[in-house]
Amino acid sequence: MVRKIGSRYTAHQILGRGSAGTVWLGEGPEGPVAIKLLREDLASDQELVGRFVQERTALLGLDHPHVVSVRDLVVDGTDLALVMDLVRGTDLRTRLDRERRLAPEAAVAIVADVADGLAAAHAAGVVHRDVKPENVLLDMQGPLGPGGSHPALLTDFGVAKLIDSPRRTRATKIIGTPDYLAPEIIEGLPPRAAVDIYALATVLYELLAGFTPFGGGHPGAVLRRHVTETVVPLPGIPEELWQLLVQCLAKAPASRLRASELGERLREQLPLLAGMPPLDVDEPDGEAEGSYEDAAPAAEPEAPRERVRRGAVPLVPGAKPDSNRDTHTSMRVPGPDELAGGALGTARAPRAAGAPRPGSARHRASARRRRITLGVAGVALVAAIGGGAWLATSGDDADGSPADQESSAPASP
């Protein structure tokens, strides 16, 4: 299918879909381009079209090796499109889905590239507002960097800002992706450059751990964790790198590093990370609803569960999620009492690698085996030393036998 986009561009092939629109492989006067064509109902919003035109100068002015440049903005009838440089590669989400987590050296090199791109944008007065793996492209034709990483470029500048019109979101709505939202956005404050630093630190944590620090469960629970909980340490990384993460995930925006500082500090860590394998941690338990499909109850070790994307809801109310790139949300800002409703403290701790998830089929089977073993041991003891042992065991049962304690003790976090 071929279609014209304005008078200068031709769209040839769909590269991806999202709730805000469709990305096409296209051709322009200067060669191949990527064209992000926004949905028709957005193009019919005159207020959004006006904002689109107002943002033209700022978006076209971003020129940096780690930013996917916007070449043109097209407003033509029902077409509203951003024409961007074509990056021949994949996005970071696709790589993360394939590998689950990256070696620390590669993860830090990629995030340092993105920090450099953000530094240029922030210097030009542009806040991205939607930093996440889906919006980081890896240039497979570029030179390999530390840890075998491909050059990383940040894309989709301006989309969240364009959609976030006062009429569309008002003061009681949030535009963003729950897993990566800075606390100040959740509390209703205007987004500044520091929100991008928080989101980028969340991306780094996810690249290292395989999960985001506050994700999992209902989007409302994720938002509350951002405001009320502290991040759980990741075992196995240098203390200096961990302190960088903690500083950039600080609740107070003023405590976070600037993008230029973050990029520089991350590159200083690269020699310490050379040759380090990916971390060996499993995703934490806790509010798991929506995180995984329920496992069938069975005594045998549970089969691998299908991983389901968390916190991904449409950018525009009523939009249907139609790809793994649908990651925006527009939802009500929680009140102070709701945000304070959860327990203050530390976010859910990762499980030891290979440990069964509490409540899972494998965990229940393990508990049953322990109870059976204890019961057999008790019978053997009675047979060996006579009825006096029964009296002692009977007394323990009245207060809670070891087997009962095992089965009724709350699971550790």
C-alpha positions in Angstrom: 0.0 0.0 0.0 1.4 3.4 -1.1 0.0 6.7 0.1 1.0 10.3 -0.3 1.9 12.4 2.9 1.6 16.0 2.0 3.1 17.0 -1.3 6.7 15.9 -0.6 6.5 12.4 0.9 5.3 9.0 -0.1 4.7 6.3 2.5 5.4 2.7 1.3 5.4 0.3 4.2 4.2 0.1 7.8 7.0 -0.3 10.3 5.0 -0.3 13.5 1.7 0.7 15.1 0.9 2.6 18.3 -2.1 4.1 20.0 -1.1 7.5 18.7 -0.6 6.5 15.1 1.4 4.4 12.7 5.1 4.6 11.6 5.7 4.2 7.9 8.8 3.7 5.8 8.7 6.6 3.4 10.5 8.5 0.7 11.2 12.2 0.5 13.1 14.6 -1.6 16.4 13.7 0.2 15.8 9.9 0.4 14.3 7.4 2.8 12.6 8.7 5.9 10.4 7.4 8.8 6.9 9.0 8.9 4.9 8.9 12.1 1.3 9.4 10.9 -1.0 10.4 13.8 -4.5 9.0 14.0 -7.2 10.7 12.0 -9.2 11.6 15.1 -6.1 13.4 16.5 -5.6 15.2 13.1 -9.2 16.5 13.3 -8.5 18.1 16.7 -7.9 21.7 15.7 -6.3 22.6 19.0 -3.8 19.8 18.6 -3.1 20.9 15.0 -2.4 24.4 16.3 0.1 23.1 18.9 1.6 20.9 16.2 2.4 24.0 14.2 3.7 25.9 17.3 6.1 23.2 18.1 7.6 23.0 14.6 10.6 25.3 15.2 11.7 23.6 18.5 11.3 20.0 17.1 13.1 20.8 13.8 16.0 22.4 15.7 17.1 19.3 17.5 20.2 18.0 15.8 22.4 15.5 17.7 24.0 12.2 16.9 21.9 10.5 19.6 18.6 12.1 18.7 16.4 10.9 15.8 16.0 14.2 14.0 12.6 15.5 13.0 12.9 16.7 9.4 9.4 18.0 8.8 5.9 18.3 10.2 3.1 17.8 7.8 -0.4 19.1 8.2 -2.5 18.2 5.1 -6.2 17.6 5.3 -6.7 14.6 7.6 -2.9 13.9 7.7 -0.9 15.0 10.7 2.7 13.6 10.5 6.2 13.9 11.8 8.9 13.1 9.2 12.0 11.7 10.9 15.4 10.3 10.0 15.3 6.6 9.2 17.3 4.5 11.6 18.1 1.1 10.3 17.9 -1.2 13.4 15.6 -2.1 16.1 14.2 -0.5 19.3 15.6 -1.2 22.8 12.3 -2.8 23.9 12.7 -5.5 21.2 16.2 -6.3 22.3 15.1 -6.3 25.9 12.3 -8.7 25.2 14.7 -11.0 23.4 17.5 -10.9 26.0 15.5 -10.0 29.2 18.5 -8.1 30.6 21.8 -6.8 29.2 25.3 -7.0 30.4 26.0 -3.9 32.6 28.7 -2.5 30.2 26.3 -2.5 27.2 23.4 -1.2 29.3 25.4 1.7 30.6 26.8 2.6 27.2 23.3 2.7 25.7 22.0 4.9 28.5 25.0 7.2 28.3 24.2 7.8 24.6 20.6 8.6 25.4 21.8 11.0 28.2 23.9 12.8 25.7 20.9 13.2 23.4 18.7 14.5 26.3 21.4 17.0 27.2 21.2 18.5 23.8 17.4 18.6 23.9 17.3 20.1 27.4 19.8 22.8 26.3 17.4 23.7 23.6 14.5 23.9 26.1 12.8 20.6 24.9 11.7 18.0 27.5 11.0 14.6 26.0 8.5 13.4 28.6 8.3 9.8 27.4 11.7 8.2 27.8 11.3 4.4 27.6 12.9 1.5 25.8 10.3 1.8 22.9 11.6 5.3 22.2 15.3 4.3 22.0 16.4 3.1 18.6 19.6 1.0 18.1 21.5 1.8 14.9 22.6 -1.6 13.6 24.7 0.1 10.9 26.7 2.2 13.3 30.0 1.3 14.9 29.9 -1.0 17.9 30.6 0.6 21.3 31.5 -0.8 24.8 30.1 -4.2 25.5 29.2 -4.6 21.8 26.4 -2.0 22.1 25.1 -0.3 19.0 24.7 3.5 19.0 21.5 4.5 20.7 19.2 7.3 19.5 16.2 8.8 21.3 13.1 9.2 19.2 9.5 10.5 19.4 10.4 13.9 20.8 7.3 16.1 21.0 4.6 13.4 20.7 3.6 13.4 24.4 3.7 17.2 24.5 1.6 17.5 21.4 -1.0 15.1 22.8 -1.0 16.7 26.3 -3.2 19.6 25.4 -5.0 21.4 28.3 -8.4 20.4 26.8 -7.5 16.8 26.3 -5.9 16.1 29.7 -6.9 19.0 32.0 -5.2 19.3 35.4 -6.6 16.0 36.6 -5.0 13.8 34.0 -1.6 12.3 33.5 0.2 11.7 30.2 3.0 9.3 30.2 3.9 5.6 30.8 3.3 4.4 34.4 6.5 2.5 34.9 8.7 5.5 33.9 6.7 8.4 35.4 8.5 10.7 37.8 6.8 11.4 41.1 6.3 15.1 40.5 4.2 14.3 37.4 2.0 12.0 39.4 1.6 14.8 42.0 0.4 17.2 39.3 3.5 19.4 38.9 4.6 20.6 35.4 7.2 18.3 33.7 10.7 19.7 33.7 14.0 18.2 32.4 14.4 16.2 35.6 11.4 13.9 34.6 13.5 12.7 31.7 16.4 11.8 34.0 14.1 9.8 36.3 12.7 7.9 33.3 16.2 7.2 31.9 17.4 5.9 35.3 14.3 3.6 35.3 15.3 2.4 31.9 18.9 1.7 33.1 17.5 -0.2 36.1 15.3 -2.2 33.7 18.2 -3.0 31.4 20.3 -4.3 34.3 17.5 -6.2 36.2 15.0 -7.2 33.6 12.2 -5.3 35.3 11.4 -1.7 36.3 11.9 -0.7 40.0 8.3 0.3 40.7 6.3 -1.6 38.0 3.9 -4.6 38.3 0.2 -4.7 38.9 -2.5 -2.1 38.3 -1.2 1.2 36.9 -2.6 3.0 39.9 -0.4 0.8 42.2 2.6 1.6 40.0 2.0 5.4 40.4 1.7 5.1 44.1 5.0 3.2 44.4 6.8 6.0 42.5 5.7 8.4 45.2 5.9 6.4 48.4 8.6 3.7 48.0 12.3 3.6 47.7 14.2 1.6 45.1 15.5 -1.9 46.0 19.3 -2.3 45.6 20.5 -4.5 42.7 23.2 -7.0 43.8 26.3 -7.4 41.8 26.9 -3.9 40.4 29.6 -1.5 41.6 28.6 0.8 44.4 29.4 3.9 42.3 26.9 2.8 39.6 24.3 2.0 42.2 24.7 5.5 43.8 24.2 7.1 40.4 20.9 5.2 40.0 19.7 6.1 43.4 20.5 9.8 42.8 18.7 9.9 39.5 15.7 8.1 41.0 15.4 10.6 43.8 11.9 11.7 44.6 13.0 15.4 44.7 13.7 16.6 41.1 16.5 19.0 42.3 18.4 16.0 43.7 18.8 14.4 40.3 21.8 14.8 38.0 21.6 16.8 34.8 21.6 14.9 31.6 25.2 16.0 30.7 26.5 15.0 34.1 24.7 11.6 33.9 26.3 10.8 30.5 29.7 11.7 31.7 29.5 9.8 35.0 28.1 6.7 33.3 31.1 6.6 30.9 33.4 6.8 33.8 31.9 3.5 35.0 32.5 1.6 31.8 36.0 0.3 32.6 34.7 -1.2 35.8 32.0 -3.1 34.0 34.1 -4.6 31.1 33.4 -8.3 30.8 30.7 -8.4 33.6 27.9 -10.8 32.8 24.2 -9.9 33.1 22.9 -9.8 36.6 21.4 -13.0 38.0 18.2 -11.8 39.7 14.5 -12.7 39.2 11.6 -10.4 39.1 10.2 -9.5 42.5 6.8 -10.8 43.7 4.2 -8.6 45.2 1.2 -7.1 43.4 1.5 -9.4 40.5 -1.9 -8.9 39.0 -1.5 -8.1 35.3 2.2 -9.0 35.4 1.8 -12.6 34.3 -0.8 -15.0 33.3 -1.9 -17.3 36.1 -0.1 -20.6 36.2 -2.3 -23.7 36.3 -2.3 -25.4 39.7 -0.1 -28.5 39.4 2.3 -30.4 41.6 5.0 -30.6 38.9 7.4 -27.7 38.4 5.5 -24.9 36.6 5.9 -24.3 32.9 7.4 -21.0 31.7 4.8 -18.3 32.0 4.1 -15.9 29.2 5.3 -12.4 30.1 2.8 -9.7 29.7 3.7 -6.0 29.3 2.9 -4.0 32.4 1.5 -0.5 32.7 0.7 -0.3 29.0 -2.5 1.5 28.3 -3.5 3.7 25.3 -2.4 7.3 24.9 -5.8 8.3 23.7 -9.0 7.3 25.6 -10.9 4.7 23.6 -7.8 3.6 21.6 -7.3 -0.1 21.1 -3.9 -1.5 22.0 -2.6 -2.9 18.7 1.1 -3.5 19.3 3.7 -3.7 22.0 4.5 -0.1 21.4 1.2 1.1 23.1 2.6 2.5 26.3 1.1 5.8 27.1 -1.7 6.4 29.6 -4.1 9.2 30.3 -5.5 8.7 33.8 -6.7 10.6 36.8 -4.1 12.2 39.1 -4.4 10.3 42.5 -5.2 12.5 45.5 -2.7 12.9 48.4 -4.6 10.5 50.6 -4.5 7.8 47.8 -0.8 8.3 47.2 -0.2 7.9 51.0 -2.4 4.9 51.2 0.3 2.3 50.6 2.9 1.4 53.2 5.9 3.7 53.1 9.1 1.8 52.7 11.1 -0.2 50.1 9.7 -1.5 46.9 9.3 -5.2 46.3 12.6 -7.0 46.6 13.8 -9.3 43.7 13.7 -13.0 44.3 16.9 -15.1 44.3 17.5 -16.5 40.9 15.5 -19.7 40.4 13.5 -19.4 43.5 9.8 -20.3 43.1 7.3 -17.4 43.1 5.2 -17.5 46.3 1.7 -18.9 45.5 2.9 -20.5 42.3 2.4 -24.2 41.5 6.1 -24.9 42.1 6.0 -23.1 45.5 2.9 -25.0 46.6 4.4 -28.3 45.5 7.6 -27.5 47.4 5.6 -26.8 50.5 3.7 -30.0 50.2 6.9 -32.0 49.9 8.2 -30.4 53.0 5.0 -31.2 54.9 5.2 -34.8 53.7 8.8 -35.1 54.7 8.1 -33.7 58.2 5.1 -36.1 58.6 7.2 -39.2 57.6 9.9 -38.1 60.0 7.3 -37.8 62.8 6.0 -41.3 62.1 9.5 -42.7 62.1 10.2 -41.0 65.4 7.0 -42.5 67.0 7.9 -45.9 65.8 11.5 -45.6 67.2 10.9 -44.3 70.7 7.3 -45.1 71.6 4.2 -43.3 72.8 6.1 -40.7 74.9 7.1 -39.1 71.7 3.4 -38.9 70.7 2.7 -36.8 73.8 5.5 -34.4 72.9 4.4 -34.1 69.3 0.8 -33.7 70.4 1.8 -30.8 72.7 3.6 -29.1 69.7 0.5 -29.4 67.6 -1.6 -27.5 70.1 0.8 -24.5 69.8 1.4 -24.9 66.1 3.5 -27.7 64.7 6.6 -27.0 62.6 4.6 -28.3 59.6 1.8 -25.9 60.4 4.1 -23.0 60.9 5.7 -23.8 57.5 2.4 -23.8 55.7 0.9 -20.8 57.4 3.9 -18.5 57.6 3.6 -15.4 55.4 5.9 -15.4 52.4 8.9 -13.2 52.6 8.8 -10.2 50.3 
